[in-house]
Amino acid sequence: MNRKINKKINALNELKNKISLWSDKTEEELAYLIKEFEKMTRAEISSYFFPYFKDDSFAEILFEIASKYSDNKKITLNIISLLCNMVLRYDLQETKAIYNFVLENANKKNLAGYVSIYLPNLKGFKEYPNKWQYFVSLKKMSPKKIAHQNLVKIIESNINDIPSEYKQEILEFLQEKYEMANNEGGKKYYQDMINRINLNF
């Protein structure tokens, strides 16, 4: 293990230990520690980090914190991101509790847009009753910029599988994005998607 990796692991362990003793921390201190730890789950993936992020007992601690500070949207958001990255990037088991926690925040103001980054990628989402109804609802979620970016990605990756009853609404959304685009490259990007959907309308 090189010195750089060893330094990161030491920092990770230190943060993890501090968060584990969360009852001794103020809300502000805890918010800062969780934010810093969350950043580490989004850094480049290394096999050295798997034992530290693939940790069921630490996930339980995060649930306790989320429950205690359920009104603190910054803490809630970072714990959602933390848990989802631990699941999606580091093979933490996706429990029903994790999925339900993410789902519970899927329509909350100022959280919904961020939740949409992760929710469609969770295994539990396969059982979601009407995925496209959820997808098109992203148009009205906040933060608007994040929600719209996620909807565009979802449309692009599922462009041949859009149910007919949602195509007109999707086309109208893409037309709005086309008109708002401030360069030719952006306009071409949206127009290409519009054309592909219209071919199968």
C-alpha angles and dihedrals in degrees: 000000000000124000094254093055091044091052091051092049091051091050091046092051092048092052092045092052092049092050090048088060089051097140089070092056132084117241090253093050091048093048089054094047093049091048091053093047091048089057089058093057089057095050121099113303117252128177088228090068098051096089090053098048098034091071122133094187092054090049088057090053089052089053090053091052092046090052093048094047100033090139093056104090094189092056092043093049094049092047090051090051092044095051094043093050090047088054100039100036105026104032098246106167110264101230126192087249092058093047093046091048091054091044092051089061096042095104103030118124114262091005102062096075092053093044089056089066090067112020098075090052096055119100091233090063089072086077095047105130100227113011097178093051086057092045095053090046087067087080089075100038128105141268079046097200093054094043092050092048090053093047091052090051091049092050092048095049094044099034095130094048103054109132112242093240091062100041097090092050091048091048091052090050092050091047089055090050089049092053092047095048110112099205139044093247091057093046091050090050093056095038091054090055091047090051093049092051093046090054089064098035 
